[in-house]
Amino acid sequence: MTISIFEDNDKLRDLIEMLIGSSDEFEVKGSYTNTYDILNKVIKDQPDVIIMDIDMPEHDGIEGVQIVKKKFPDVKIIMHTVFDDDDRLFTCLSYGADGYILKKDASSSLFNAIKEVLSGGAPMSAGIATRVLQTFRKVEKPKNEYNITEREKQILELLTRGFSYRMIGIECSISIETVRRHLKNIYHKLHVQCGTEAVAKAIGERLLML
């Protein structure tokens, strides 16, 4: 399996190269100080896995992972950094990073991380994994900046679940005309023209607890 390294710290980059080079399973194809011209570097190296630092001069790892994943989604990228702040973490993950390892854990976990990411896993340092879980466990209250009433919220939720006007009327014990009137008010409050737009906005802006 082939590896490319993007790390601006010369000593650390040399150490990673030495660690990976000591294994019969992996081969370092390229080693770089930043992500400048990264697409051509990836085309040249054709790596199975990229070890990517975040904080590099001029062209950082966040930009790098976004560029690579857009063009080469199958290339695995492990972020390798001293930073564990939430903004950088979730930006990298949202751009498609496959793993996130802190540099302090590298000597004990880098080999396993590479193997795990190649087998379809998502390796993360323990502290990073905890932060991800904590974030996804947070329950946000639905927004109500559009002043939607409880009845309108109920009808919008049923519409989002695919209920027809007739089914909404039966569920809420109201006539179809009353359903239409409520939906007209909802569309007006959400500044949309139809039920499809209302559903998209409700989901996109987390207006409901679904």
Beta strands, then each sheet from edge to edge (+ up, - down):
strand 1: 2-6
strand 2: 27-32
strand 3: 49-52
strand 4: 76-81
strand 5: 99-102
sheet 1: 2+ 1+ 3+ 4+ 5+
end
